[in-house]
């Protein structure tokens, strides 16, 4: 197996629509792939696909290895992009050794894991039995992993191919839960002599709400709420507010339309532009392209009532965001965090705030979810926590870990980093249903996942492929 072949399969995958919840074209592609090669293929009622390659002659006694990746991708794009994730191929270019998406997410999370599996299945290699598991809707709640039935696969060794730092072997992950708040807003007439002003923050890097939460990046929604809170004393009317996108992504953009007295229009503009200079200074390193903009716009529809405006803005300001606690056992590991993900106002006046929490401690996961819940409740929102998934506790005595470490040292002459990850992997769910599994996760280097501009480092792909190939060829022999 070589990286050029893996990249070739991934390039094909970039042309297949596979937004979470709409994986049917990807599922069909996998089924056709298996049929063309006369490989056993199972698809469960949820849409999970298992492709089986029997052991090569003489390798029947080698332990079966389960290789696992998820079919879906986070679909996000820059403002103004006409890209349609349900039909358009992902556009990308090779730049300075990286494969970089153009205006959208790339889908290397976890398309590159799928491509690695397909390459192994496509080659005649002297391996033991391989079971390649492709789950659905990992990015929106790990639906496939939740629904997988006992006995769907047989192997006792599972290699998850959904990590984003080459040279790091992951043996644990955080659990997570989403918390949302809903408020039925009321409306009032536009005050006489008031004019509309659109306030916008964009240019933030955003990123993965787990992997990137400790990088102190600007949350555009949080910062817009910060400004609007300081302006409450001037009695503006809130017409609408929107920001963020996916629960598992840091908000990159946010905007609000407010109505202010015509005599205060220019002063409000100046205040917001001055606030932009503050943000540029505060986030000069993490978000060098952050910017604000404002323009006069007509007001359509009625503004939100003063009481509900106060509830919405104070709730956004009070809702926590960022790292809550670092691990006391593993240096540098975020243990607990929360992400203020998005806000939307529906035409019927329903205001929806989405958040997501992560922790490698189940009790602390519930504690931070309760804190977010309390902030929403104090603002008058109805709340719901949902989509909880378990973490994966590290096993430093894992046989597959020892084999991967030995392989990495043999190939590259140095020790890999062994750690847990502050992101959700499906491994915790697999372990609940298959308690005898011995698991590890590794992958090539990806940056900017869950955000437009996501990129894959090609040199790291070479090393990832070499490691996976060596481990699969030599499983059971290196330790």
MIKOL-890040 format. One record per residue (C-alpha): residue number from 0; residue in one letter; x, y, z. Coordinates in nm, 4 decimals. Layout:
! residues N
[NUM; a; [X; Y; Z]]
...
! end
This chain:
! residues 479
[0; x; [0.0000; 0.0000; 0.0000]]
[1; x; [0.1312; 0.3475; -0.0885]]
[2; x; [0.0143; 0.7020; -0.0189]]
[3; x; [-0.0429; 0.7801; -0.3889]]
[4; x; [-0.3076; 0.5070; -0.4035]]
[5; x; [-0.4700; 0.6325; -0.0840]]
[6; x; [-0.4765; 0.9864; -0.2215]]
[7; x; [-0.6278; 0.8592; -0.5473]]
[8; x; [-0.9156; 0.6973; -0.3579]]
[9; x; [-0.9614; 1.0105; -0.1491]]
[10; x; [-0.9831; 1.2254; -0.4615]]
[11; x; [-1.2694; 1.0027; -0.5763]]
[12; x; [-1.4360; 1.0406; -0.2376]]
[13; x; [-1.4248; 1.4220; -0.2628]]
[14; x; [-1.6654; 1.3902; -0.5574]]
[15; x; [-1.9238; 1.1952; -0.3552]]
[16; x; [-2.1816; 1.3934; -0.1514]]
[17; x; [-2.1750; 1.2663; 0.2086]]
[18; x; [-2.3100; 1.5266; 0.4446]]
[19; x; [-2.4120; 1.3824; 0.7799]]
[20; x; [-2.7592; 1.2368; 0.7423]]
[21; x; [-2.7210; 1.2161; 0.3650]]
[22; x; [-2.4604; 0.9408; 0.3279]]
[23; x; [-2.6591; 0.7334; 0.0772]]
[24; x; [-2.4243; 0.8079; -0.2187]]
[25; x; [-2.1226; 0.7124; -0.0048]]
[26; x; [-2.2915; 0.3957; 0.1162]]
[27; x; [-2.3754; 0.2990; -0.2435]]
[28; x; [-2.0149; 0.3665; -0.3491]]
[29; x; [-1.8838; 0.1336; -0.0776]]
[30; x; [-2.1303; -0.1384; -0.1703]]
[31; x; [-2.0345; -0.1134; -0.5371]]
[32; x; [-1.6646; -0.1191; -0.4469]]
[33; x; [-1.7145; -0.4463; -0.2594]]
[34; x; [-1.9271; -0.6022; -0.5343]]
[35; x; [-1.6703; -0.5227; -0.8039]]
[36; x; [-1.4051; -0.7081; -0.6028]]
[37; x; [-1.6272; -0.9955; -0.4872]]
[38; x; [-1.5762; -0.8982; -0.1234]]
[39; x; [-1.8300; -0.9777; 0.1451]]
[40; x; [-2.0321; -0.6667; 0.2273]]
[41; x; [-2.2885; -0.6162; 0.5021]]
[42; x; [-2.5065; -0.3107; 0.5512]]
[43; x; [-2.7150; -0.2798; 0.8647]]
[44; x; [-3.0506; -0.1059; 0.8929]]
[45; x; [-2.8821; 0.2164; 1.0029]]
[46; x; [-2.6495; 0.2370; 0.7038]]
[47; x; [-2.3256; 0.1162; 0.8590]]
[48; x; [-2.1222; -0.0826; 0.6059]]
[49; x; [-1.8788; -0.3668; 0.6777]]
[50; x; [-1.6517; -0.4946; 0.3988]]
[51; x; [-1.4635; -0.8150; 0.4758]]
[52; x; [-1.1427; -0.9381; 0.3154]]
[53; x; [-1.0515; -1.2930; 0.4120]]
[54; x; [-0.7010; -1.3819; 0.5248]]
[55; x; [-0.4356; -1.4445; 0.2615]]
[56; x; [-0.3212; -1.8078; 0.2239]]
[57; x; [-0.1110; -1.9046; 0.5236]]
[58; x; [-0.2389; -1.6095; 0.7288]]
[59; x; [-0.5547; -1.7724; 0.8616]]
[60; x; [-0.4156; -1.7784; 1.2149]]
[61; x; [-0.3352; -1.4059; 1.2251]]
[62; x; [-0.5722; -1.2020; 1.4467]]
[63; x; [-0.8527; -1.0284; 1.2601]]
[64; x; [-0.8106; -0.6506; 1.2432]]
[65; x; [-1.1068; -0.4130; 1.2270]]
[66; x; [-1.0248; -0.0866; 1.0468]]
[67; x; [-1.2818; 0.1843; 1.1152]]
[68; x; [-1.3708; 0.5195; 0.9599]]
[69; x; [-1.6915; 0.7206; 0.9296]]
[70; x; [-1.8722; 0.7885; 0.6030]]
[71; x; [-1.9926; 1.1429; 0.6682]]
[72; x; [-1.8200; 1.4792; 0.6794]]
[73; x; [-1.8844; 1.8177; 0.8371]]
[74; x; [-2.0175; 2.0440; 0.5615]]
[75; x; [-1.9324; 2.4092; 0.6132]]
[76; x; [-1.8504; 2.6907; 0.3721]]
[77; x; [-1.7563; 3.0559; 0.3748]]
[78; x; [-2.0250; 3.3201; 0.3557]]
[79; x; [-2.1320; 3.3858; -0.0002]]
[80; x; [-2.0215; 3.0467; -0.1351]]
[81; x; [-2.2661; 2.8835; -0.3761]]
[82; x; [-2.1340; 2.5334; -0.3044]]
[83; x; [-2.4098; 2.2726; -0.2659]]
[84; x; [-2.2864; 1.9847; -0.0489]]
[85; x; [-2.5701; 1.7614; -0.1696]]
[86; x; [-2.4408; 1.7558; -0.5274]]
[87; x; [-2.1176; 1.9508; -0.5827]]
[88; x; [-1.7696; 1.7932; -0.5608]]
[89; x; [-1.5260; 1.9419; -0.3120]]
[90; x; [-1.2850; 2.1845; -0.4780]]
[91; x; [-0.9281; 2.1770; -0.3530]]
[92; x; [-0.5722; 2.2567; -0.4514]]
[93; x; [-0.2238; 2.1419; -0.3550]]
[94; x; [-0.0433; 2.4269; -0.1828]]
[95; x; [0.2960; 2.4165; -0.0087]]
[96; x; [0.2721; 2.0438; 0.0630]]
[97; x; [-0.0898; 2.0551; 0.1772]]
[98; x; [-0.4144; 1.9504; 0.0115]]
[99; x; [-0.6384; 2.2488; 0.0875]]
[100; x; [-1.0131; 2.2908; 0.0348]]
[101; x; [-1.1395; 2.5916; -0.1578]]
[102; x; [-1.4079; 2.7810; 0.0388]]
[103; x; [-1.5383; 2.4658; 0.2121]]
[104; x; [-1.4410; 2.1872; 0.4430]]
[105; x; [-1.2253; 1.9227; 0.2720]]
[106; x; [-1.3719; 1.6083; 0.4276]]
[107; x; [-1.0346; 1.4500; 0.5026]]
[108; x; [-1.2055; 1.3996; 0.8375]]
[109; x; [-1.2708; 1.1130; 0.7814]]
[110; x; [-1.2472; 1.0606; 0.4074]]
[111; x; [-0.8774; 0.9862; 0.4317]]
[112; x; [-0.9563; 0.7008; 0.6720]]
[113; x; [-1.2058; 0.5592; 0.4223]]
[114; x; [-0.9473; 0.5891; 0.1449]]
[115; x; [-0.6851; 0.4018; 0.3486]]
[116; x; [-0.9316; 0.1183; 0.4117]]
[117; x; [-1.0249; 0.0927; 0.0449]]
[118; x; [-0.6607; 0.0826; -0.0590]]
[119; x; [-0.5930; -0.2097; 0.1728]]
[120; x; [-0.9013; -0.3907; 0.0475]]
[121; x; [-0.7961; -0.3251; -0.3128]]
[122; x; [-0.4488; -0.4770; -0.2761]]
[123; x; [-0.3327; -0.8392; -0.2625]]
[124; x; [-0.1328; -0.8253; 0.0583]]
[125; x; [-0.0251; -1.1066; 0.2920]]
[126; x; [-0.2506; -1.0011; 0.5772]]
[127; x; [-0.4843; -1.1743; 0.8126]]
[128; x; [-0.8566; -1.1186; 0.7878]]
[129; x; [-0.9552; -0.7515; 0.7567]]
[130; x; [-1.2945; -0.6097; 0.8510]]
[131; x; [-1.3417; -0.2503; 0.7357]]
[132; x; [-1.6217; -0.0746; 0.9208]]
[133; x; [-1.7721; 0.2466; 0.7821]]
[134; x; [-2.0175; 0.4127; 1.0197]]
[135; x; [-2.2695; 0.6871; 0.9459]]
[136; x; [-2.3437; 1.0302; 1.0941]]
[137; x; [-2.0464; 1.0374; 1.3293]]
[138; x; [-2.0257; 1.4143; 1.3112]]
[139; x; [-2.3831; 1.4811; 1.4224]]
[140; x; [-2.4220; 1.2361; 1.7083]]
[141; x; [-2.2353; 0.9137; 1.6276]]
[142; x; [-2.5635; 0.7624; 1.5114]]
[143; x; [-2.4003; 0.4668; 1.3383]]
[144; x; [-2.1866; 0.3721; 1.6359]]
[145; x; [-2.4854; 0.4064; 1.8698]]
[146; x; [-2.6966; 0.1778; 1.6515]]
[147; x; [-2.4374; -0.0863; 1.5659]]
[148; x; [-2.5507; -0.4290; 1.6763]]
[149; x; [-2.3473; -0.6820; 1.8679]]
[150; x; [-2.1902; -0.9329; 1.6334]]
[151; x; [-2.1789; -0.6982; 1.3331]]
[152; x; [-1.8029; -0.7591; 1.3204]]
[153; x; [-1.5839; -1.0333; 1.4679]]
[154; x; [-1.2359; -0.8850; 1.5193]]
[155; x; [-1.0966; -0.8106; 1.8643]]
[156; x; [-0.8441; -0.5499; 1.7455]]
[157; x; [-0.9833; -0.2186; 1.6196]]
[158; x; [-0.7812; 0.0598; 1.4575]]
[159; x; [-0.9772; 0.3832; 1.4373]]
[160; x; [-0.8544; 0.6027; 1.1480]]
[161; x; [-1.0116; 0.9285; 1.2620]]
[162; x; [-0.7231; 1.1164; 1.4270]]
[163; x; [-0.5510; 1.4311; 1.3063]]
[164; x; [-0.1884; 1.4399; 1.4255]]
[165; x; [0.0724; 1.2175; 1.2602]]
[166; x; [0.3139; 1.0699; 1.5104]]
[167; x; [0.0523; 1.0635; 1.7846]]
[168; x; [-0.1112; 0.7387; 1.8911]]
[169; x; [-0.4406; 0.7948; 2.0686]]
[170; x; [-0.5583; 0.5563; 2.3388]]
[171; x; [-0.8440; 0.7570; 2.4888]]
[172; x; [-1.0951; 1.0287; 2.4068]]
[173; x; [-1.3487; 1.2587; 2.5639]]
[174; x; [-1.7154; 1.1911; 2.6005]]
[175; x; [-1.9650; 1.4535; 2.4990]]
[176; x; [-2.3158; 1.5907; 2.5187]]
[177; x; [-2.5089; 1.8704; 2.3436]]
[178; x; [-2.7248; 2.1214; 2.5282]]
[179; x; [-2.9760; 2.3451; 2.3543]]
[180; x; [-3.2008; 2.6246; 2.4668]]
[181; x; [-3.5271; 2.7423; 2.3061]]
[182; x; [-3.7139; 3.0656; 2.3669]]
[183; x; [-4.0386; 3.1749; 2.1991]]
[184; x; [-3.9692; 3.5433; 2.1448]]
[185; x; [-4.2303; 3.8124; 2.1304]]
[186; x; [-4.2147; 4.1154; 1.9021]]
[187; x; [-4.2939; 4.4866; 1.9155]]
[188; x; [-4.3380; 4.7677; 1.6616]]
[189; x; [-4.0338; 4.9489; 1.5251]]
[190; x; [-3.9792; 5.2683; 1.7200]]
[191; x; [-4.0478; 5.5866; 1.5286]]
[192; x; [-3.7331; 5.7408; 1.3837]]
[193; x; [-3.5250; 5.4230; 1.4239]]
[194; x; [-3.3075; 5.2921; 1.1415]]
[195; x; [-3.1575; 4.9477; 1.0818]]
[196; x; [-2.7886; 4.8649; 1.1149]]
[197; x; [-2.6277; 4.5326; 1.0273]]
[198; x; [-2.3333; 4.4399; 1.2516]]
[199; x; [-2.1093; 4.1566; 1.1382]]
[200; x; [-1.8019; 3.9763; 1.2689]]
[201; x; [-1.6188; 3.7350; 1.0391]]
[202; x; [-1.2714; 3.6237; 0.9368]]
[203; x; [-1.2315; 3.4089; 1.2477]]
[204; x; [-1.0475; 3.0794; 1.2038]]
[205; x; [-1.2996; 2.8733; 1.4002]]
[206; x; [-1.2112; 2.5054; 1.4021]]
[207; x; [-1.2923; 2.1834; 1.5844]]
[208; x; [-1.4703; 2.2422; 1.9135]]
[209; x; [-1.2601; 1.9691; 2.0750]]
[210; x; [-0.9167; 1.9715; 1.9142]]
[211; x; [-0.9021; 2.3503; 1.8784]]
[212; x; [-1.0852; 2.4656; 2.1898]]
[213; x; [-0.7570; 2.5301; 2.3753]]
[214; x; [-0.6127; 2.7507; 2.1016]]
[215; x; [-0.7903; 3.0615; 2.2359]]
[216; x; [-0.9523; 3.1379; 1.9006]]
[217; x; [-1.2230; 3.3978; 1.8737]]
[218; x; [-1.5811; 3.2804; 1.8923]]
[219; x; [-1.7595; 3.5287; 1.6650]]
[220; x; [-2.0967; 3.4743; 1.8303]]
[221; x; [-1.9571; 3.5260; 2.1787]]
[222; x; [-1.7811; 3.8448; 2.0710]]
[223; x; [-2.0868; 3.9890; 1.8966]]
[224; x; [-2.2921; 3.9260; 2.2106]]
[225; x; [-2.0200; 4.0992; 2.4097]]
[226; x; [-2.0613; 4.4153; 2.2029]]
[227; x; [-2.4400; 4.4049; 2.2082]]
[228; x; [-2.4355; 4.3694; 2.5856]]
[229; x; [-2.2343; 4.6904; 2.6235]]
[230; x; [-2.4852; 4.8696; 2.3976]]
[231; x; [-2.7949; 4.7653; 2.5944]]
[232; x; [-2.7861; 5.0962; 2.7809]]
[233; x; [-2.8620; 5.2767; 2.4542]]
[234; x; [-3.1989; 5.1031; 2.4107]]
[235; x; [-3.1545; 4.9648; 2.0610]]
[236; x; [-3.4075; 4.7207; 1.9191]]
[237; x; [-3.2841; 4.3737; 1.8173]]
[238; x; [-3.4313; 4.2704; 1.4840]]
[239; x; [-3.2416; 3.9446; 1.4357]]
[240; x; [-2.9202; 3.7696; 1.5337]]
[241; x; [-2.7477; 3.4678; 1.3831]]
[242; x; [-2.4084; 3.3067; 1.4273]]
[243; x; [-2.2139; 2.9826; 1.4182]]
[244; x; [-2.3119; 2.6702; 1.2335]]
[245; x; [-2.2348; 2.3178; 1.3597]]
[246; x; [-2.2409; 2.2128; 1.7281]]
[247; x; [-1.8911; 2.0660; 1.6910]]
[248; x; [-1.7377; 2.3788; 1.5356]]
[249; x; [-1.6257; 2.7083; 1.6899]]
[250; x; [-1.8377; 2.9945; 1.5522]]
[251; x; [-1.6479; 3.1756; 1.2753]]
[252; x; [-1.9135; 3.4293; 1.1756]]
[253; x; [-2.1981; 3.6133; 1.3435]]
[254; x; [-2.4216; 3.9064; 1.2599]]
[255; x; [-2.7100; 4.1029; 1.4031]]
[256; x; [-2.9490; 4.3621; 1.2693]]
[257; x; [-3.0403; 4.6236; 1.5252]]
[258; x; [-3.2532; 4.9366; 1.5031]]
[259; x; [-3.1210; 5.2577; 1.6604]]
[260; x; [-3.2400; 5.6196; 1.6657]]
[261; x; [-3.1375; 5.7849; 1.3417]]
[262; x; [-2.9374; 6.0416; 1.5376]]
[263; x; [-2.7283; 5.7655; 1.6962]]
[264; x; [-2.6607; 5.5693; 1.3789]]
[265; x; [-2.3145; 5.7086; 1.3145]]
[266; x; [-2.2154; 5.6853; 1.6811]]
[267; x; [-2.3144; 5.3164; 1.6884]]
[268; x; [-2.1126; 5.2536; 1.3739]]
[269; x; [-1.8102; 5.4204; 1.5315]]
[270; x; [-1.8538; 5.2180; 1.8501]]
[271; x; [-1.8637; 4.8913; 1.6555]]
[272; x; [-1.5620; 4.9777; 1.4425]]
[273; x; [-1.3741; 5.0723; 1.7596]]
[274; x; [-1.4735; 4.7349; 1.9037]]
[275; x; [-1.3287; 4.5755; 1.5895]]
[276; x; [-0.9921; 4.7318; 1.6704]]
[277; x; [-1.0124; 4.5833; 2.0190]]
[278; x; [-1.0801; 4.2374; 1.8733]]
[279; x; [-0.7964; 4.2747; 1.6230]]
[280; x; [-0.5590; 4.3474; 1.9114]]
[281; x; [-0.6917; 4.0748; 2.1413]]
[282; x; [-0.6836; 3.8046; 1.8708]]
[283; x; [-0.3885; 3.9258; 1.6633]]
[284; x; [-0.2120; 3.5907; 1.6930]]
[285; x; [-0.4936; 3.3374; 1.6946]]
[286; x; [-0.7232; 3.5124; 1.4417]]
[287; x; [-0.5168; 3.7620; 1.2396]]
[288; x; [-0.7938; 3.8109; 0.9818]]
[289; x; [-1.0787; 3.8859; 1.2204]]
[290; x; [-1.2822; 4.1836; 1.1070]]
[291; x; [-1.6034; 4.3711; 1.1752]]
[292; x; [-1.8308; 4.5519; 0.9345]]
[293; x; [-2.1487; 4.7577; 0.9651]]
[294; x; [-2.3933; 4.9080; 0.7215]]
[295; x; [-2.7302; 5.0727; 0.7260]]
[296; x; [-3.0079; 4.8385; 0.6124]]
[297; x; [-3.3877; 4.8586; 0.5929]]
[298; x; [-3.5791; 4.6935; 0.8744]]
[299; x; [-3.8211; 4.4250; 0.7621]]
[300; x; [-4.0550; 4.2771; 1.0174]]
[301; x; [-4.0944; 4.3676; 1.3819]]
[302; x; [-3.8035; 4.3842; 1.6284]]
[303; x; [-3.7839; 4.1469; 1.9242]]
[304; x; [-3.9359; 4.2804; 2.2454]]
[305; x; [-3.7137; 4.4626; 2.4926]]
[306; x; [-3.7626; 4.1880; 2.7539]]
[307; x; [-3.6675; 3.9060; 2.5175]]
[308; x; [-3.3765; 4.1029; 2.3740]]
[309; x; [-3.2387; 4.1321; 2.7256]]
[310; x; [-3.2886; 3.7573; 2.7778]]
[311; x; [-3.1139; 3.6624; 2.4520]]
[312; x; [-2.8121; 3.8908; 2.4861]]
[313; x; [-2.7503; 3.8281; 2.8567]]
[314; x; [-2.7816; 3.4527; 2.8024]]
[315; x; [-2.5243; 3.4583; 2.5217]]
[316; x; [-2.2862; 3.6580; 2.7399]]
[317; x; [-2.3406; 3.4362; 3.0453]]
[318; x; [-2.3146; 3.1063; 2.8584]]
[319; x; [-1.9623; 2.9681; 2.9141]]
[320; x; [-1.7297; 2.8904; 2.6250]]
[321; x; [-1.3815; 2.7402; 2.6124]]
[322; x; [-1.1592; 2.5270; 2.8325]]
[323; x; [-1.3078; 2.4551; 3.1738]]
[324; x; [-1.0398; 2.2261; 3.3190]]
[325; x; [-0.7072; 2.0742; 3.2168]]
[326; x; [-0.6241; 1.7146; 3.3040]]
[327; x; [-0.4338; 1.6637; 3.6280]]
[328; x; [-0.3058; 1.3257; 3.5050]]
[329; x; [-0.2010; 1.3894; 3.1444]]
[330; x; [-0.0015; 1.7124; 3.0924]]
[331; x; [-0.1378; 1.9343; 2.8173]]
[332; x; [-0.4677; 1.7462; 2.7786]]
[333; x; [-0.7906; 1.9425; 2.8002]]
[334; x; [-1.0159; 1.7479; 3.0324]]
[335; x; [-1.3368; 1.9510; 3.0129]]
[336; x; [-1.4644; 2.2193; 2.7758]]
[337; x; [-1.7793; 2.3737; 2.6346]]
[338; x; [-1.8594; 2.5372; 2.3016]]
[339; x; [-2.1137; 2.8141; 2.2445]]
[340; x; [-2.1909; 2.6897; 1.8968]]
[341; x; [-2.4740; 2.8801; 1.7296]]
[342; x; [-2.7907; 3.0857; 1.7483]]
[343; x; [-3.0811; 3.0990; 1.5041]]
[344; x; [-3.4173; 3.2768; 1.5082]]
[345; x; [-3.6896; 3.0992; 1.3132]]
[346; x; [-3.9642; 3.2879; 1.1266]]
[347; x; [-4.2112; 3.1898; 1.3995]]
[348; x; [-3.9961; 3.3671; 1.6581]]
[349; x; [-3.8400; 3.0585; 1.8157]]
[350; x; [-3.4825; 3.1345; 1.9267]]
[351; x; [-3.2493; 2.8332; 1.9311]]
[352; x; [-2.9084; 2.8360; 2.1019]]
[353; x; [-2.6883; 2.5293; 2.0479]]
[354; x; [-2.3922; 2.4312; 2.2642]]
[355; x; [-2.1712; 2.1242; 2.3039]]
[356; x; [-1.9753; 1.9955; 2.6037]]
[357; x; [-1.6837; 1.7508; 2.6221]]
[358; x; [-1.4944; 1.5826; 2.9045]]
[359; x; [-1.2880; 1.2731; 2.9698]]
[360; x; [-1.4647; 1.2578; 3.3088]]
[361; x; [-1.8297; 1.1558; 3.3001]]
[362; x; [-1.9095; 1.3403; 3.6229]]
[363; x; [-1.7428; 1.6598; 3.5005]]
[364; x; [-1.9173; 1.6281; 3.1654]]
[365; x; [-2.2490; 1.6340; 3.3473]]
[366; x; [-2.1324; 1.9212; 3.5695]]
[367; x; [-2.0433; 2.1510; 3.2789]]
[368; x; [-2.3628; 2.0528; 3.0960]]
[369; x; [-2.5563; 2.1535; 3.4084]]
[370; x; [-2.3727; 2.4867; 3.4198]]
[371; x; [-2.4685; 2.5606; 3.0601]]
[372; x; [-2.8219; 2.4440; 3.1319]]
[373; x; [-2.8399; 2.6828; 3.4277]]
[374; x; [-2.7238; 2.9788; 3.2189]]
[375; x; [-2.9923; 2.9061; 2.9614]]
[376; x; [-3.2618; 2.8575; 3.2253]]
[377; x; [-3.1746; 3.1867; 3.3942]]
[378; x; [-3.2288; 3.3557; 3.0591]]
[379; x; [-3.5778; 3.2091; 3.0336]]
[380; x; [-3.4923; 2.9392; 2.7792]]
[381; x; [-3.6394; 2.5917; 2.7795]]
[382; x; [-3.3491; 2.3460; 2.7760]]
[383; x; [-3.2682; 1.9963; 2.6586]]
[384; x; [-2.9515; 1.7865; 2.6828]]
[385; x; [-2.9145; 1.5166; 2.4178]]
[386; x; [-2.6747; 1.3041; 2.2147]]
[387; x; [-2.4549; 1.1954; 2.5042]]
[388; x; [-2.1748; 0.9578; 2.4098]]
[389; x; [-1.9149; 0.7946; 2.6353]]
[390; x; [-1.5444; 0.8618; 2.6566]]
[391; x; [-1.2745; 0.6016; 2.6081]]
[392; x; [-1.0491; 0.5399; 2.9065]]
[393; x; [-0.6815; 0.4879; 2.8163]]
[394; x; [-0.5276; 0.1392; 2.8458]]
[395; x; [-0.1509; 0.1847; 2.8450]]
[396; x; [-0.1052; -0.1944; 2.8580]]
[397; x; [-0.2882; -0.2382; 2.5263]]
[398; x; [-0.1191; -0.5005; 2.3024]]
[399; x; [-0.2053; -0.3092; 1.9823]]
[400; x; [-0.0561; 0.0051; 2.1364]]
[401; x; [0.2696; -0.1783; 2.2030]]
[402; x; [0.2723; -0.3102; 1.8469]]
[403; x; [0.2112; 0.0345; 1.6991]]
[404; x; [0.4858; 0.1893; 1.9121]]
[405; x; [0.7307; -0.0818; 1.8020]]
[406; x; [0.6324; -0.0331; 1.4390]]
[407; x; [0.6685; 0.3451; 1.4556]]
[408; x; [1.0136; 0.3207; 1.6140]]
[409; x; [1.1240; 0.0675; 1.3527]]
[410; x; [1.0007; 0.2809; 1.0626]]
[411; x; [1.0985; 0.6289; 1.1757]]
[412; x; [1.3640; 0.5837; 1.4437]]
[413; x; [1.1834; 0.7711; 1.7183]]
[414; x; [0.9127; 0.7281; 1.9776]]
[415; x; [0.5561; 0.8285; 1.8877]]
[416; x; [0.3514; 1.0405; 2.1253]]
[417; x; [0.0954; 0.8345; 2.3178]]
[418; x; [-0.1963; 1.0339; 2.4524]]
[419; x; [-0.5697; 1.0822; 2.4819]]
[420; x; [-0.7584; 1.3298; 2.2643]]
[421; x; [-1.0081; 1.5977; 2.3660]]
[422; x; [-1.2473; 1.5050; 2.0914]]
[423; x; [-1.5149; 1.2451; 2.0449]]
[424; x; [-1.4241; 0.9156; 1.8835]]
[425; x; [-1.6575; 0.6257; 1.8289]]
[426; x; [-1.4264; 0.3988; 2.0273]]
[427; x; [-1.6084; 0.4604; 2.3541]]
[428; x; [-1.9345; 0.3367; 2.2035]]
[429; x; [-1.7684; 0.0331; 2.0459]]
[430; x; [-1.6208; -0.0611; 2.3820]]
[431; x; [-1.9657; -0.0592; 2.5431]]
[432; x; [-2.0940; -0.3165; 2.2932]]
[433; x; [-1.7683; -0.5038; 2.2321]]
[434; x; [-1.5969; -0.4964; 2.5738]]
[435; x; [-1.3104; -0.7250; 2.4627]]
[436; x; [-1.1867; -0.4841; 2.1954]]
[437; x; [-0.8248; -0.3725; 2.1979]]
[438; x; [-0.8248; -0.0301; 2.0293]]
[439; x; [-0.6002; 0.2476; 1.9046]]
[440; x; [-0.6503; 0.5530; 1.6848]]
[441; x; [-0.4061; 0.7287; 1.4517]]
[442; x; [-0.4065; 0.9264; 1.1297]]
[443; x; [-0.2233; 1.1858; 0.9184]]
[444; x; [-0.1979; 1.5535; 1.0107]]
[445; x; [-0.5124; 1.7551; 0.9386]]
[446; x; [-0.5658; 2.1186; 1.0232]]
[447; x; [-0.8767; 2.3342; 1.0278]]
[448; x; [-1.1172; 2.0410; 1.0402]]
[449; x; [-1.4848; 2.1349; 1.0671]]
[450; x; [-1.4079; 2.4715; 0.9034]]
[451; x; [-1.3566; 2.6021; 0.5489]]
[452; x; [-0.9928; 2.5744; 0.4459]]
[453; x; [-0.9519; 2.2316; 0.6076]]
[454; x; [-0.6240; 2.0807; 0.4885]]
[455; x; [-0.4266; 1.7559; 0.4791]]
[456; x; [-0.0463; 1.7499; 0.5088]]
[457; x; [0.0812; 1.5220; 0.2314]]
[458; x; [0.4143; 1.4355; 0.3971]]
[459; x; [0.2249; 1.3142; 0.7030]]
[460; x; [0.0071; 1.1006; 0.4773]]
[461; x; [0.3198; 0.9112; 0.3652]]
[462; x; [0.4064; 0.8265; 0.7263]]
[463; x; [0.0488; 0.7407; 0.8220]]
[464; x; [0.0205; 0.4979; 0.5309]]
[465; x; [0.3578; 0.3397; 0.6087]]
[466; x; [0.2600; 0.2844; 0.9724]]
[467; x; [-0.0819; 0.1411; 0.8918]]
[468; x; [0.0644; -0.0885; 0.6290]]
[469; x; [0.3346; -0.2177; 0.8633]]
[470; x; [0.0962; -0.2736; 1.1542]]
[471; x; [-0.1562; -0.4630; 0.9418]]
[472; x; [0.1143; -0.6776; 0.7820]]
[473; x; [0.2809; -0.7629; 1.1124]]
[474; x; [0.0023; -0.7672; 1.3676]]
[475; x; [0.0724; -1.0218; 1.6394]]
[476; x; [0.4446; -1.0415; 1.5608]]
[477; x; [0.6108; -0.7215; 1.6846]]
[478; x; [0.5766; -0.7665; 2.0621]]
! end
